[in-house]
Amino acid sequence: MYQALYRKWRPMSFDDVVSQPHVTQTLKNQIKTGKTAHAYLFTGSRGTGKTTCARIFAKAVNCESLHDGEPCLDCKICKAADNGTLADIIEIDAASNSKVDDIRELREGVVYTPEMCKYKVYIIDEVHMLSPGAFNALLKTMEEPPPHVKFILATTEIHKVPATIVSRCQHFDFHRIRTEDIVSRLTFIAQQEGFKLEKDAAQLIARLSDGGMRDALSLLDQCVAFDDNITLDVVSGAAGIAGRDYLFDILDNIADKDAGAAFKTVDRLYAMSKDLKVLANELLVQMRNVMLVKTVDDVSDIVICLPDELERLKAVAQRMKIEDVLRDITVLQQCSERFARCSSKRIELEMTLVKLCTSAAAQAAPVNAEQTQQSDAQENTALLKRIASLEEKLAKGVQIGAQAPQTNAAPPEKNYDPELQKLSASNDGPIKEWNDIVDSIREKVPAVGSFLKGSVAFIKGRDLYMIVQSDIYLKKFKASQDASIINDVLMQKYGQTFNIKVKSAKKATPGDEADPTNQLIAKARESGIEVEIKNDN
């Protein structure tokens, strides 16, 4: 029966383990001197040898003919362990045995002495998957284990393992396997298996495996299914990286700031049922490659792409600034994070493409709070100056945007506020209880209440007009905040809220009976409301 390469060529001794000498040498020394710990924690990314080293360690501590800290592989203990028939080496997959009852069964089993071996070794893979209750149950066992028991915990996510567990273990961190070590191992296996593996093909497999030997051997297995003569083209076809022109087309569109062309490519891929989340991740990887091309002289060993793709990457990199590349990487990372929460991946990706195809200058924003405040202050100052200029012109009756009147033309008519003209002509009257309302507002927010002191208010339908003593409050009035404060009080009084508009009596013309502001003030006085507004200029 055919056996997968990663299983067939799994290391049987510490010397066969690749790129982890800091782990294997330490374990060998402990076994030779008989100073092994009762619990170990192996951490690192997938395919770096954690479970393999755990199995070798379990054989070595029980081997009948130990050689320099290595298992002999010939005694009945080693053979039984390699065949998976040794009852004293117990492997537990925490992903499928994560409940507290599973660990309770373990606790019940540790009290029994080994059947054939000196030590009973428990290997718990993916230990971070255990439930909190299971971790607590395991902790009780690991605090004072029987002398004949050893634990080896393996995980890819050390941050999920409780500190109380970590502190009771000797911790070994497995590194990603170096590219040259993977290439060397793949070349050796190819020679032993009798098929040809070209060097550049082996290097591409090593880079695609991202430091994991198991992934590299699995990909090599796929390549063998394609052809016994493994070339660069065979690897690209087996790995699914052939025919990726669409990726570099989108990169070209981003460099050219052509969102429309990028949308067309995405539309084609969407119609072909391409996973857009995968597409976004592929774009992120290639944008990283662009960054490397722009910053590193020789990228042949660190960029994951085919030789002809490298030329396209260099062409894209020449057309982009490094600050734009860094911004685009950030945008793509944010897009990947939002995919889990968005309702439409297509819209999310299209929005991202708009950002990527928009120049950084168009999206530029102040980089810190101080710059933001300075920018806002400058904009506010300019806006207030413009408003003051417009108000001065309006007070003089100048029509904003109109041409200067001819010498013989008739003087312009007064430019009264049309909203106040409609209000003064309506049957709606002033609010007689306004002073009480202002007092209530002052109790909630003294600053707002102070500005409204001596003001009058009128209701017209769902609109509420406040005429205040000066135009200062117009500049400080914040519709979203102040209106909410005022409406809270009005809601208690009238059971509804209003569209609040603020006007200043300062803009009224003294003695002008046609001025709607003066008419409203007169209406308020006729209703018996004391008006303290000084609307003289």
MOCOR-V289184 format. One record per backbone hydrogen bond with DSSP energy under -0.5 kcal/mol. NH is the residue of the N-H (numbers start at 0). CO is the residue of the C=O. E is the energy in kcal/mol with one decimal. If there is no record, write none. Layout:
BEGIN
nh=NH co=CO e=E
nh=NH co=CO e=E
END
This chain:
BEGIN
nh=6 co=3 e=-0.9
nh=7 co=3 e=-2.7
nh=8 co=4 e=-2.7
nh=9 co=6 e=-1.1
nh=15 co=12 e=-1.0
nh=16 co=12 e=-0.6
nh=16 co=13 e=-1.0
nh=22 co=19 e=-1.2
nh=23 co=19 e=-2.4
nh=24 co=20 e=-2.1
nh=26 co=22 e=-2.3
nh=27 co=23 e=-2.4
nh=28 co=24 e=-2.2
nh=29 co=25 e=-2.2
nh=30 co=26 e=-2.3
nh=31 co=27 e=-2.5
nh=32 co=28 e=-2.2
nh=33 co=29 e=-0.9
nh=34 co=29 e=-2.0
nh=39 co=150 e=-2.2
nh=40 co=169 e=-3.0
nh=41 co=152 e=-3.5
nh=42 co=40 e=-0.5
nh=42 co=171 e=-2.5
nh=43 co=154 e=-1.2
nh=47 co=44 e=-0.9
nh=52 co=48 e=-2.5
nh=53 co=49 e=-1.9
nh=54 co=50 e=-2.1
nh=55 co=51 e=-2.3
nh=56 co=52 e=-2.7
nh=57 co=53 e=-2.2
nh=58 co=54 e=-2.0
nh=59 co=55 e=-2.9
nh=60 co=56 e=-2.5
nh=61 co=58 e=-0.8
nh=62 co=58 e=-0.9
nh=62 co=59 e=-0.7
nh=66 co=69 e=-2.6
nh=69 co=66 e=-2.1
nh=78 co=74 e=-2.5
nh=79 co=75 e=-2.1
nh=80 co=76 e=-2.3
nh=81 co=77 e=-2.6
nh=82 co=78 e=-1.9
nh=83 co=79 e=-0.7
nh=83 co=80 e=-0.7
nh=84 co=79 e=-2.4
nh=85 co=79 e=-0.8
nh=86 co=84 e=-0.8
nh=88 co=85 e=-1.2
nh=89 co=87 e=-0.7
nh=89 co=120 e=-2.7
nh=90 co=88 e=-0.6
nh=91 co=122 e=-3.3
nh=93 co=91 e=-0.9
nh=93 co=124 e=-2.4
nh=95 co=92 e=-1.1
nh=96 co=92 e=-1.1
nh=101 co=98 e=-0.5
nh=102 co=98 e=-1.3
nh=103 co=99 e=-1.9
nh=104 co=100 e=-1.8
nh=105 co=101 e=-1.4
nh=106 co=102 e=-2.5
nh=107 co=103 e=-2.0
nh=108 co=104 e=-1.5
nh=109 co=105 e=-1.7
nh=110 co=106 e=-0.5
nh=111 co=108 e=-1.3
nh=119 co=147 e=-3.5
nh=120 co=87 e=-2.1
nh=120 co=118 e=-0.6
nh=121 co=119 e=-0.5
nh=121 co=149 e=-2.9
nh=122 co=89 e=-3.1
nh=122 co=120 e=-0.6
nh=123 co=121 e=-0.6
nh=123 co=151 e=-2.6
nh=124 co=91 e=-2.5
nh=124 co=122 e=-0.7
nh=126 co=123 e=-0.5
nh=126 co=153 e=-2.3
nh=128 co=125 e=-2.1
nh=129 co=126 e=-1.8
nh=130 co=97 e=-2.2
nh=134 co=130 e=-2.5
nh=135 co=131 e=-2.1
nh=136 co=132 e=-2.0
nh=137 co=133 e=-2.5
nh=138 co=134 e=-2.5
nh=139 co=135 e=-1.6
nh=140 co=136 e=-1.2
nh=141 co=137 e=-2.4
nh=142 co=138 e=-1.6
nh=143 co=139 e=-0.8
nh=144 co=141 e=-0.5
nh=148 co=145 e=-1.8
nh=149 co=119 e=-2.3
nh=150 co=37 e=-2.6
nh=151 co=121 e=-2.8
nh=152 co=39 e=-3.0
nh=153 co=123 e=-2.6
nh=154 co=41 e=-2.1
nh=159 co=156 e=-1.7
nh=160 co=157 e=-1.8
nh=161 co=159 e=-0.5
nh=164 co=161 e=-1.0
nh=165 co=161 e=-2.1
nh=166 co=162 e=-2.5
nh=167 co=164 e=-1.3
nh=168 co=165 e=-1.8
nh=169 co=38 e=-2.1
nh=170 co=168 e=-0.6
nh=171 co=40 e=-2.9
nh=171 co=169 e=-0.5
nh=173 co=42 e=-3.8
nh=173 co=171 e=-0.6
nh=176 co=210 e=-2.5
nh=181 co=177 e=-2.0
nh=182 co=178 e=-2.5
nh=183 co=179 e=-2.1
nh=184 co=180 e=-2.2
nh=185 co=181 e=-2.8
nh=186 co=182 e=-2.4
nh=187 co=183 e=-2.0
nh=188 co=184 e=-2.5
nh=189 co=185 e=-2.5
nh=190 co=186 e=-1.9
nh=191 co=187 e=-2.1
nh=192 co=188 e=-2.4
nh=193 co=189 e=-1.3
nh=194 co=189 e=-1.8
nh=195 co=227 e=-1.3
nh=197 co=229 e=-2.3
nh=201 co=197 e=-2.3
nh=202 co=198 e=-2.3
nh=203 co=199 e=-1.8
nh=204 co=200 e=-2.3
nh=205 co=201 e=-2.2
nh=206 co=202 e=-2.1
nh=207 co=203 e=-2.5
nh=208 co=204 e=-1.7
nh=209 co=206 e=-0.9
nh=210 co=205 e=-0.8
nh=211 co=208 e=-1.0
nh=212 co=46 e=-2.4
nh=212 co=210 e=-0.5
nh=213 co=46 e=-0.5
nh=215 co=211 e=-1.8
nh=216 co=212 e=-2.5
nh=217 co=213 e=-2.2
nh=218 co=214 e=-2.2
nh=219 co=215 e=-2.2
nh=220 co=216 e=-2.1
nh=221 co=217 e=-1.8
nh=222 co=218 e=-2.2
nh=223 co=219 e=-2.2
nh=224 co=220 e=-1.4
nh=225 co=221 e=-0.9
nh=225 co=222 e=-0.7
nh=226 co=222 e=-2.5
nh=229 co=195 e=-2.9
nh=229 co=227 e=-1.0
nh=230 co=228 e=-0.8
nh=234 co=230 e=-2.1
nh=235 co=231 e=-2.3
nh=236 co=232 e=-2.1
nh=237 co=233 e=-2.5
nh=238 co=234 e=-2.6
nh=239 co=235 e=-0.6
nh=240 co=235 e=-2.0
nh=241 co=235 e=-1.3
nh=243 co=240 e=-0.5
nh=246 co=243 e=-1.0
nh=247 co=243 e=-1.1
nh=248 co=244 e=-2.2
nh=249 co=245 e=-2.1
nh=250 co=246 e=-2.0
nh=251 co=247 e=-2.2
nh=252 co=248 e=-2.1
nh=253 co=249 e=-2.4
nh=254 co=250 e=-2.4
nh=255 co=251 e=-2.1
nh=256 co=253 e=-0.9
nh=257 co=252 e=-3.0
nh=258 co=256 e=-0.8
nh=261 co=257 e=-1.5
nh=262 co=258 e=-2.6
nh=263 co=259 e=-1.7
nh=264 co=260 e=-1.7
nh=265 co=261 e=-2.3
nh=266 co=262 e=-2.5
nh=267 co=263 e=-2.0
nh=268 co=264 e=-2.3
nh=269 co=265 e=-2.7
nh=270 co=266 e=-2.1
nh=271 co=267 e=-1.2
nh=272 co=269 e=-1.6
nh=273 co=268 e=-2.8
nh=275 co=273 e=-0.6
nh=278 co=274 e=-2.1
nh=279 co=275 e=-2.4
nh=280 co=276 e=-2.0
nh=281 co=277 e=-2.5
nh=282 co=278 e=-2.5
nh=283 co=279 e=-1.9
nh=284 co=280 e=-2.2
nh=285 co=281 e=-2.3
nh=286 co=282 e=-2.4
nh=287 co=283 e=-2.0
nh=288 co=284 e=-1.8
nh=289 co=285 e=-2.0
nh=290 co=286 e=-2.1
nh=291 co=287 e=-2.4
nh=292 co=288 e=-2.6
nh=293 co=289 e=-1.9
nh=294 co=290 e=-1.1
nh=295 co=291 e=-2.7
nh=298 co=296 e=-0.6
nh=301 co=298 e=-1.0
nh=302 co=298 e=-2.1
nh=304 co=302 e=-1.1
nh=309 co=305 e=-1.8
nh=310 co=306 e=-1.1
nh=311 co=307 e=-1.2
nh=312 co=308 e=-2.3
nh=313 co=309 e=-2.2
nh=314 co=310 e=-1.8
nh=315 co=311 e=-2.2
nh=316 co=312 e=-2.8
nh=317 co=313 e=-1.7
nh=318 co=314 e=-0.7
nh=318 co=315 e=-1.0
nh=319 co=316 e=-1.0
nh=324 co=320 e=-2.0
nh=325 co=321 e=-2.4
nh=326 co=322 e=-1.9
nh=327 co=323 e=-2.5
nh=328 co=324 e=-2.2
nh=329 co=325 e=-1.9
nh=330 co=326 e=-2.4
nh=331 co=327 e=-2.5
nh=332 co=328 e=-2.2
nh=333 co=329 e=-2.3
nh=334 co=330 e=-2.0
nh=335 co=331 e=-2.2
nh=336 co=332 e=-1.9
nh=337 co=333 e=-1.9
nh=338 co=334 e=-1.3
nh=339 co=336 e=-0.6
nh=340 co=337 e=-1.5
nh=341 co=337 e=-1.8
nh=347 co=343 e=-2.0
nh=348 co=344 e=-2.4
nh=349 co=345 e=-2.5
nh=350 co=346 e=-2.7
nh=351 co=347 e=-1.9
nh=352 co=348 e=-2.3
nh=353 co=349 e=-1.9
nh=354 co=350 e=-1.8
nh=355 co=351 e=-2.5
nh=356 co=352 e=-2.2
nh=357 co=354 e=-1.0
nh=362 co=358 e=-1.0
nh=363 co=359 e=-0.6
nh=363 co=360 e=-0.6
nh=371 co=367 e=-2.2
nh=372 co=368 e=-2.5
nh=373 co=369 e=-2.3
nh=374 co=370 e=-2.8
nh=375 co=371 e=-2.8
nh=376 co=372 e=-2.7
nh=377 co=373 e=-2.4
nh=378 co=374 e=-2.5
nh=379 co=375 e=-2.9
nh=380 co=376 e=-2.6
nh=381 co=377 e=-2.3
nh=382 co=378 e=-2.4
nh=383 co=379 e=-2.9
nh=384 co=380 e=-2.2
nh=385 co=381 e=-2.1
nh=386 co=382 e=-2.7
nh=387 co=383 e=-2.9
nh=388 co=384 e=-2.2
nh=389 co=385 e=-2.4
nh=390 co=386 e=-2.9
nh=391 co=387 e=-2.2
nh=392 co=388 e=-2.0
nh=393 co=389 e=-2.6
nh=394 co=390 e=-2.6
nh=395 co=391 e=-1.2
nh=396 co=393 e=-1.4
nh=397 co=392 e=-2.9
nh=399 co=397 e=-0.6
nh=401 co=398 e=-1.5
nh=408 co=405 e=-1.2
nh=415 co=413 e=-1.2
nh=420 co=416 e=-2.0
nh=421 co=417 e=-2.0
nh=422 co=418 e=-2.0
nh=423 co=419 e=-2.9
nh=424 co=420 e=-1.2
nh=425 co=421 e=-0.5
nh=425 co=422 e=-1.1
nh=430 co=456 e=-2.7
nh=431 co=429 e=-0.8
nh=433 co=430 e=-1.3
nh=436 co=432 e=-2.0
nh=437 co=433 e=-2.8
nh=438 co=434 e=-1.9
nh=439 co=435 e=-2.0
nh=440 co=436 e=-2.3
nh=441 co=437 e=-2.5
nh=442 co=438 e=-1.7
nh=443 co=439 e=-1.4
nh=444 co=440 e=-3.1
nh=448 co=444 e=-2.1
nh=449 co=445 e=-2.3
nh=450 co=446 e=-1.5
nh=451 co=447 e=-1.3
nh=452 co=449 e=-1.1
nh=454 co=451 e=-2.1
nh=455 co=466 e=-1.8
nh=457 co=464 e=-2.5
nh=458 co=428 e=-1.5
nh=459 co=462 e=-2.7
nh=462 co=459 e=-2.0
nh=463 co=498 e=-2.5
nh=464 co=457 e=-3.0
nh=465 co=500 e=-2.8
nh=466 co=455 e=-2.9
nh=467 co=465 e=-0.7
nh=467 co=502 e=-2.7
nh=474 co=470 e=-1.0
nh=474 co=471 e=-0.7
nh=475 co=471 e=-1.4
nh=476 co=472 e=-2.4
nh=478 co=476 e=-0.7
nh=480 co=477 e=-0.6
nh=481 co=477 e=-2.4
nh=482 co=477 e=-0.9
nh=482 co=478 e=-0.7
nh=484 co=480 e=-1.9
nh=485 co=481 e=-2.7
nh=486 co=482 e=-2.8
nh=487 co=483 e=-1.6
nh=488 co=484 e=-1.1
nh=489 co=485 e=-2.2
nh=490 co=486 e=-2.6
nh=491 co=487 e=-1.2
nh=492 co=488 e=-1.5
nh=493 co=489 e=-3.6
nh=494 co=489 e=-0.6
nh=494 co=490 e=-1.8
nh=495 co=489 e=-0.6
nh=498 co=461 e=-2.9
nh=499 co=497 e=-0.9
nh=500 co=463 e=-2.7
nh=502 co=465 e=-3.4
nh=504 co=467 e=-2.3
nh=506 co=503 e=-1.3
nh=507 co=504 e=-1.7
nh=509 co=507 e=-0.6
nh=511 co=508 e=-2.0
nh=512 co=510 e=-1.0
nh=514 co=511 e=-1.3
nh=518 co=514 e=-2.1
nh=519 co=515 e=-2.2
nh=520 co=516 e=-2.2
nh=521 co=517 e=-2.4
nh=522 co=518 e=-2.2
nh=523 co=519 e=-2.3
nh=524 co=520 e=-2.1
nh=525 co=521 e=-2.3
nh=526 co=522 e=-1.3
nh=527 co=524 e=-1.7
nh=528 co=523 e=-2.4
nh=531 co=529 e=-0.6
nh=534 co=532 e=-0.9
END
